[in-house]
Amino acid sequence: MNANTRRLAALTVVAAFAVGACGNGGATTAPGGQATDLAGSISIDGSSTVYPITEAVAEEFQIANPGVQVAVAFSGTGGGFKKFCAGETDLNDASRPIKADDEGEGVACAANGVDYVQLQVAIDGLTVVVNPDNDFASCLTVAELATIYGPDSAKDLQWSDVRAGFPAEPVVRYMPGADSGTFDYFTEEINGETDAATTFATQSEDDNTLVTGVAGDVHAIAFFGYAYYVENADKLKAVEIDGGSGCVAPTDDTINTNTYAPLSRPLFIYPDVNKAKERPELEAFVDFYLANTSALSAEVGYIALPDDLLAAEADKWTAAMGG
């Protein structure tokens, strides 16, 4: 990701949207999106999928606001929520909604007085990838993915067990770690519940580790966010998915129209509302995020929200801030 390209993209966005559409009185924002007199630090963790967008936003925000330091990490959606709901971070990146009922995350946030708002910032197509030299697994059904990644999958699974006619070679499985929202989303959509997954895959919260694994083994397979595939398309092959209506490849169009099913999904950020009300730099950062996410999401390989949906998210943020 080229910093100069990102800077150009961000600064061509009408950043007055952050004032007009988000309308939060606490931030001091000058014309052109250059916030003034802001200082402090912002701590962000969470989804490795959302990380490239947030990293790009943070870089541009710090260029416009050199007095603010923004630290962005990726311990996975679940790992990030643990920190966020404990009050240790200011904003969480998430590739799935928070578990808000009796499943822990929402309860933990409430217990610690963390008030949050869910804001969708982009659309992703969770992408299944194989090695470019794999000349047989060009399209897989949901049932075949469950054979590979389901809880009843054999330790010594062969590709010929996945489909007759595939080679009798081992399926070398990679997947995100259990704290990842990508792991949760995939296992729920493919296997029926978030903890129903094979124990025979190499897991990592770092998607680059998964990329390296598949790029180095002709019999390997993995899944992660669309942006990581786009960034590494020269050393990976995207697998078309048959969700019941035929084979569909992940593309900007199929993800945006949800014809790439069932693996198209929303991406979110969760800012701490109470902290944002007390800290102008955090409020301004979320303003800036919403103003620039369309350009920057597209640049790093994700699908920008339709204008009406983005406007609705901005209205939600305004309401959360009491505007």
Buried (B, 14 or more C-beta within 10 A) or exposed (E): BEEEEBBEBBBEBEBBBBBEBBBBEBBBBEEEBEBEEBEBEBBBBBBBBBBBBBBBBBBBBBBBBEEBBBEBBBBBBBBBBBBBBEBEBBBBBBBBBBBBEEEBBBBBBEEEEBBBBBBBBBBBBBBBBBBBEBEEBEBBBBEBBBBBBBBEBEEEBBBBBBBEEBBEEBBBBBBBBBBBBBBBBBBBBBBEEBEBBBEBBEBBBBBEBBBBBBBEBBBBBBBBBBBBBBBBEEBBBBBBBBBEEEEBBBBBEBBBEEBBBBBBBBBBBBBBBEBBBEBBBBBBBBBBBBBBBBBBBBBBBBBBBEEEEBBBBBBBBBEBBEE
